[in-house]
């Protein structure tokens, strides 16, 4: 059973930055499509960024140019660097893993395709 544990959330002012981390219990990062999702207050869970095993990335339009997803396969760690944060970025952020082919889709953010999920880390921007 794969476990994913997020960290790095917190409260920041508008325009600030945060880096989220997600550590996996097994060596899945080199074999799975990895992604970050978020769920804002009263909203549905939405995809934020995804990264293929090759390192190619895909971003939601709302975060392009501000967020960067990366992975350290050797360290079983996924990152999300978030810059120029806005109040609308306030949400619980989750990392998730899906079969590798999911990341090759033009839109890889169907959360039903992701097998493993972390417990989430809260980001609040004010």
MIGULUM-108258 format. One line per field, with one value per residue (C-alpha): x, y, z; residue in three letters. Coordinates in steps of 0.001 Angstrom, whole numbers, plus 500000, padded with zeros to 6 digits. Layout:
<baros>
x: X,... $
y: Y,... $
z: Z,... $
code: ALA,... $
</baros>
This chain:
<baros>
x: 500000,501445,501325,501760,502420,502228,503854,504770,501381,500744,499450,500993,500164,499095,502137,504037,505507,505296,506811,504800,506404,504952,506932,505988,506390,507566,509530,506543,507716,509736,506817,503659,502052,502165,499939,498813,495140,493426,490000,489012,486265,482946,484527,485172,488627,490579,493852,496677,499756,500932,504311,505113,507762,509817,509549,507142,504622,501038,499381,495917,495475,494923,498461,500538,503553,503175,503469,506159,505832,508949,509935,512952,512620,515611,514164,510570,509500,507151,507252,505020,506694,503996,504833,502742,500059,496535,493626,491881,494754,493500,492710,493667,496390,496728,499323,498197,499564,498082,499226,501882,499681,497309,499887,500047,496481,495984,493909,495245,493231,490386,490741,489019,492129,494404,494913,496815,496220,497830,495922,496404,498124,496301,497372,495783,496485,495210 $
y: 500000,503343,506236,509860,512548,516239,519074,522712,524367,527477,531018,533653,537101,537817,537728,535386,531973,528463,525128,522004,518578,515105,512089,508586,505409,503444,504000,505126,508456,507015,504843,506872,510024,512415,515415,518091,518840,521416,521923,525441,526338,525179,524034,520776,519243,520446,519509,522002,520429,517051,515592,512612,510042,511779,515084,516739,518909,520064,522933,524264,527625,529338,528571,528697,530919,530946,527303,524745,521019,518871,515459,513847,510188,509111,510833,509722,513349,515531,519315,522240,525635,528289,531918,535080,533509,534892,534609,532315,529829,529208,525501,522115,520751,517037,514999,511955,509127,507575,505108,506687,506923,509337,512110,511773,512967,516609,516995,514574,515929,513444,512620,509267,508114,508599,505559,506999,510217,512076,513554,517131,520276,523584,526751,530045,533276,536576 $
z: 500000,498914,501325,500298,502895,502041,503947,503496,503671,505714,505717,503462,502206,498655,496393,498670,497977,499386,498432,499055,499337,499025,500172,499052,501037,498036,494893,492833,491562,488688,487541,488107,486813,489762,490287,492670,493181,495355,496880,497807,500292,498906,495654,493854,493851,490819,489193,489544,487965,486737,485840,483667,484429,481717,483569,481151,482950,482554,484420,485000,483285,486617,487814,484628,485067,488861,489973,489158,489712,490009,491229,492865,491957,494030,497068,496397,496665,494635,494911,494067,494063,494317,493597,493300,495437,495290,497725,495246,495682,499226,499380,500700,498435,497735,495894,493975,491835,488696,486038,483854,480750,482529,482328,478540,478161,477160,480316,482960,485918,486237,489928,489405,487525,490539,492741,495674,497599,500448,503359,502186,503393,503855,502042,503056,501185,502549 $
code: UNK,UNK,UNK,UNK,UNK,UNK,UNK,UNK,UNK,UNK,UNK,UNK,UNK,UNK,UNK,UNK,UNK,UNK,UNK,UNK,UNK,UNK,UNK,UNK,UNK,UNK,UNK,UNK,UNK,UNK,UNK,UNK,UNK,UNK,UNK,UNK,UNK,UNK,UNK,UNK,UNK,UNK,UNK,UNK,UNK,UNK,UNK,UNK,UNK,UNK,UNK,UNK,UNK,UNK,UNK,UNK,UNK,UNK,UNK,UNK,UNK,UNK,UNK,UNK,UNK,UNK,UNK,UNK,UNK,UNK,UNK,UNK,UNK,UNK,UNK,UNK,UNK,UNK,UNK,UNK,UNK,UNK,UNK,UNK,UNK,UNK,UNK,UNK,UNK,UNK,UNK,UNK,UNK,UNK,UNK,UNK,UNK,UNK,UNK,UNK,UNK,UNK,UNK,UNK,UNK,UNK,UNK,UNK,UNK,UNK,UNK,UNK,UNK,UNK,UNK,UNK,UNK,UNK,UNK,UNK,UNK,UNK,UNK,UNK,UNK,UNK $
</baros>
